[in-house]
Amino acid sequence: MADSFAIRLAVHADAPGIAVMSRDLIETGLGWRWTPRAVARLIRDRTTNVAVACCGARMAGFGVMQYADDEARLLLFGVRPLHRRTGVGSGLLAWLEETAVVAGIEMIFLEARSTNAIARAFYAAHGYRELAMVPNYYSSSEDAVRMGKDFAVANASPRFG
């Protein structure tokens, strides 16, 4: 059964919660790069969207999308274990993608740990293709898989009816 959740843009008060989720869910074993101060900078950055998915008053997940011309990069994306496989992650990713397409983005890139089969499968199920291995991407100690989704191709196909 899917969680009931709402997605909104993050505000300054969300920075500590996002930072802790990043530290605990994404940055495990890498050091803490996305501190509350760094996340607050992302929230203020006009080239970045920081979105949160909330179940009631509790933050269930978050995503950070950074824009450049016709490409975007999903910098951070995390969902609390309690809310995984409930539609929160899919809903949050769809919200970020729709926002990017409205902004004229044609391609979204992201990196996932090469050892994170669950994340790689999640993104593949949402149309992302594995493009390249990036050696020593994470703290010069762990490889990443660069993935991408091409919206220009999807939007260029003719529509009938």
Backbone torsions as a table, in degrees:
resi	resn	phi	psi	omega
1	MET	NA	134.5	-177.2
2	ALA	-75.7	142.2	173.5
3	ASP	-68.7	150.1	170.4
4	SER	-87.2	120.9	-175.9
5	PHE	-144.3	159.8	176.8
6	ALA	-126.0	144.5	178.9
7	ILE	-114.0	136.8	179.0
8	ARG	-149.6	164.4	172.4
9	LEU	-68.8	142.9	179.1
10	ALA	-71.8	152.0	173.6
11	VAL	-117.8	168.0	-176.4
12	HIS	-50.7	-39.4	-178.1
13	ALA	-65.3	-17.4	178.6
14	ASP	-81.1	-16.7	-173.5
15	ALA	-55.1	-47.9	-179.7
16	PRO	-61.1	-41.7	179.8
17	GLY	-65.7	-41.3	177.3
18	ILE	-63.8	-43.7	-178.9
19	ALA	-61.3	-44.2	179.9
20	VAL	-66.0	-41.2	176.7
21	MET	-62.6	-41.2	178.0
22	SER	-61.2	-46.7	-179.9
23	ARG	-59.5	-45.5	-173.1
24	ASP	-82.0	-30.9	-173.7
25	LEU	-103.8	-28.5	-172.7
26	ILE	-114.1	-45.4	-170.5
27	GLU	-91.5	12.5	-179.1
28	THR	-52.0	124.6	178.3
29	GLY	80.9	2.4	-175.9
30	LEU	-112.5	-9.1	-169.2
31	GLY	93.5	166.1	-174.1
32	TRP	-105.9	95.7	179.5
33	ARG	-86.3	-41.4	-174.3
34	TRP	-92.1	70.0	179.2
35	THR	-72.4	169.5	177.0
36	PRO	-54.2	-39.2	179.2
37	ARG	-64.9	-43.4	179.7
38	ALA	-65.8	-40.7	178.5
39	VAL	-66.6	-39.7	178.0
40	ALA	-60.3	-38.4	176.2
41	ARG	-61.9	-41.7	178.2
42	LEU	-62.5	-41.3	-179.8
43	ILE	-62.0	-36.9	179.8
44	ARG	-79.8	-20.7	-174.2
45	ASP	-68.7	124.3	-178.4
46	ARG	-71.7	-12.9	178.6
47	THR	-97.8	10.5	-175.4
48	THR	-133.5	138.6	169.6
49	ASN	-108.6	128.1	173.4
50	VAL	-114.9	117.4	-177.7
51	ALA	-116.9	147.8	175.8
52	VAL	-125.4	145.2	172.6
53	ALA	-107.8	125.6	-177.0
54	CYS	-119.8	135.7	171.2
55	CYS	-106.9	104.3	-171.6
56	GLY	64.8	-130.5	-179.6
57	ALA	-89.7	-5.4	-174.8
58	ARG	-95.9	133.6	175.4
59	MET	-73.0	121.1	-179.1
60	ALA	-96.8	-25.4	-178.9
61	GLY	-169.1	171.2	179.4
62	PHE	-154.2	160.1	174.6
63	GLY	-147.5	146.2	179.8
64	VAL	-126.0	118.1	-179.7
65	MET	-117.9	126.0	179.3
66	GLN	-110.2	135.2	-173.2
67	TYR	-106.7	144.8	173.2
68	ALA	-150.8	114.1	179.6
69	ASP	50.2	-114.6	-177.3
70	ASP	-105.4	13.6	178.1
71	GLU	-123.8	154.2	175.3
72	ALA	-135.5	160.4	178.7
73	ARG	-131.1	126.3	174.3
74	LEU	-81.2	102.5	-174.7
75	LEU	-75.6	-45.4	-176.4
76	LEU	-141.9	143.5	178.1
77	PHE	-156.1	122.0	-179.1
78	GLY	-148.4	145.7	176.2
79	VAL	-131.8	133.1	178.6
80	ARG	-58.3	142.1	-178.8
81	PRO	-52.6	-37.6	179.8
82	LEU	-60.3	-27.3	-175.0
83	HIS	-105.1	4.3	178.3
84	ARG	-73.6	149.2	179.3
85	ARG	63.1	28.3	177.9
86	THR	-119.6	-0.7	-177.9
87	GLY	101.4	-10.4	-179.3
88	VAL	-63.1	-49.9	-179.1
89	GLY	-62.8	-44.8	178.8
90	SER	-63.2	-41.8	178.7
91	GLY	-65.2	-42.1	179.5
92	LEU	-66.0	-43.9	178.7
93	LEU	-63.8	-43.0	178.4
94	ALA	-61.1	-40.5	179.3
95	TRP	-62.1	-46.1	179.5
96	LEU	-64.4	-41.4	179.0
97	GLU	-65.2	-45.0	179.6
98	GLU	-61.6	-41.3	178.0
99	THR	-62.5	-41.5	179.7
100	ALA	-64.9	-43.5	-179.8
101	VAL	-63.3	-41.5	176.8
102	VAL	-60.5	-32.6	179.4
103	ALA	-80.5	1.6	177.7
104	GLY	90.5	13.4	-179.7
105	ILE	-74.0	134.1	179.3
106	GLU	-105.2	-21.9	-177.1
107	MET	-143.5	134.5	174.4
108	ILE	-116.2	130.8	177.3
109	PHE	-113.2	157.3	173.4
110	LEU	-157.1	163.7	173.1
111	GLU	-122.6	141.3	175.3
112	ALA	-130.5	149.3	176.3
113	ARG	-57.7	136.1	-179.6
114	SER	-61.8	-25.8	179.7
115	THR	-85.9	-5.6	-176.3
116	ASN	-92.6	78.8	-178.0
117	ALA	-61.9	-33.5	-178.9
118	ILE	-66.5	-46.0	178.8
119	ALA	-64.4	-43.8	-179.5
120	ARG	-61.4	-40.9	178.3
121	ALA	-67.8	-39.0	177.6
122	PHE	-59.0	-50.7	-178.9
123	TYR	-66.2	-39.6	177.8
124	ALA	-61.2	-39.6	178.8
125	ALA	-65.4	-19.4	179.2
126	HIS	-103.5	17.4	172.2
127	GLY	93.3	8.5	178.8
128	TYR	-87.3	137.9	178.5
129	ARG	-106.4	144.6	175.0
130	GLU	-77.2	124.4	-174.2
131	LEU	-104.8	-38.5	-176.0
132	ALA	-164.7	154.6	169.8
133	MET	-90.7	138.6	178.4
134	VAL	-118.7	101.9	-177.4
135	PRO	-62.6	140.9	174.3
136	ASN	53.2	35.1	-177.1
137	TYR	-67.6	-41.8	-175.9
138	TYR	-93.5	110.2	177.5
139	SER	50.2	33.7	179.7
140	SER	54.7	26.2	-177.7
141	SER	-134.1	-14.9	-175.8
142	GLU	-137.1	138.1	-179.1
143	ASP	-77.8	154.0	175.4
144	ALA	-121.5	160.3	170.3
145	VAL	-111.2	121.9	175.3
146	ARG	-84.4	131.0	-179.5
147	MET	-124.8	156.8	180.0
148	GLY	-150.8	155.3	176.3
149	LYS	-132.3	125.7	-175.3
150	ASP	-98.5	109.4	179.4
151	PHE	-87.6	-19.8	178.7
152	ALA	-63.9	-41.5	178.9
153	VAL	-65.7	-45.2	-179.3
154	ALA	-63.6	-39.6	-177.9
155	ASN	-79.3	-16.8	-178.6
156	ALA	-86.7	-14.0	-178.1
157	SER	-69.3	140.6	-179.0
158	PRO	-66.3	145.1	179.4
159	ARG	-115.3	130.9	179.9
160	PHE	-117.3	149.4	173.7
161	GLY	95.3	NA	NA
